[in-house]
Amino acid sequence: MAVWPREAWAKGLGGRVTLRCRVSLRGTLTDCTVAAEEPEGAGFGEAALALVPQFLLMPGLRDGKPVESDIGIPIRFATPDLPTGTYIPGAGTVGGKTSLSNIVWLEAPAYDEVVAAYPRKAREKRQDGRVALNCQFKADGRLGYCQTIQEEPSGYGLAAAAKTLTPRFLGPDQLPNGDSTKGMVAQIAFVFDSDMLDADKRVVGKPSWARLPTGAEVVAGYPAAAAKAGVRGARVVVGCTVAAQGRLGTCAVESEDPTGYGFGAAALTLARSFQVKPWSDEGLPMIGAKLRVPIRFQLPDAPPAP
């Protein structure tokens, strides 16, 4: 009810949506899109996407080991017999807020901040957990009035820890059409993985890219020595630490094929064009995380002779 489209609620409209999502190894959902929506244009597709942080599934198995898989999720919005303005714990005032989904955060908690917020009791028990909060946007894009929707398991202080991290989020203060986001709501997932407590480990979620190099940028960065030698393509893997705003910070070449033509240096330059969302869809911090980024160089085929 926290994400129900405001105008649809006022008209007493319900709806149906089917989402297509990728189930991660942890059972969280990523890369969700609206596959079907009825009625169209009433806002139920965006509402369904806003619910994604609440879902937790059993991951698919192959040879007894978890694997990523695709899934379709039908969601039915059946209008309950409640007047607009009814207050429900965890949902707020139903029918009175606009929900946002697929938010590209300008700022988000860093990896070390999440580790520092890990509750003492959960630390001692090496307890993993997951939290979903429903938060409201302030005028400056910061979050406030956060309420707990889910806390699994309870009794370890995970929801309270998640709430201490919410001031570190900064979202857009305006929509593309110029409307202020003040008063709009967003649901945010938080994952607490006990492996994060080990200094020599980095628990990384699936990165969602806010920006990738364009084809023109890849071609423009193609090493001149390679083009002169007739080398038509190469593959480089760089290891990077995610810096502020999701930019790739310190990077180093891990592999390069072929070598000796400058592809490694070109990849390091190109890495400046990447930007990852600072908070992963599954609820893990990306700032301070370490990523391995494969980059493929490929010159376009020459046009046929007239």
PyMOL commands that set and color helices and strands:
alter all, ss='L'
color gray80, all
select helices_A, chain A and resi 6-10+44-50+52-54+111-117+120-125+158-168+194-197+215-220+224-228+244-246+263-273
alter helices_A, ss='H'
color red, helices_A
select strands_A, chain A and resi 15-23+29-38+60-62+65-67+69-77+87-88+92-93+99-100+129-137+143-152+185-192+209-211+233-242+248-257+275-276+290-298
alter strands_A, ss='S'
color yellow, strands_A
deselect
rebuild
show_as cartoon
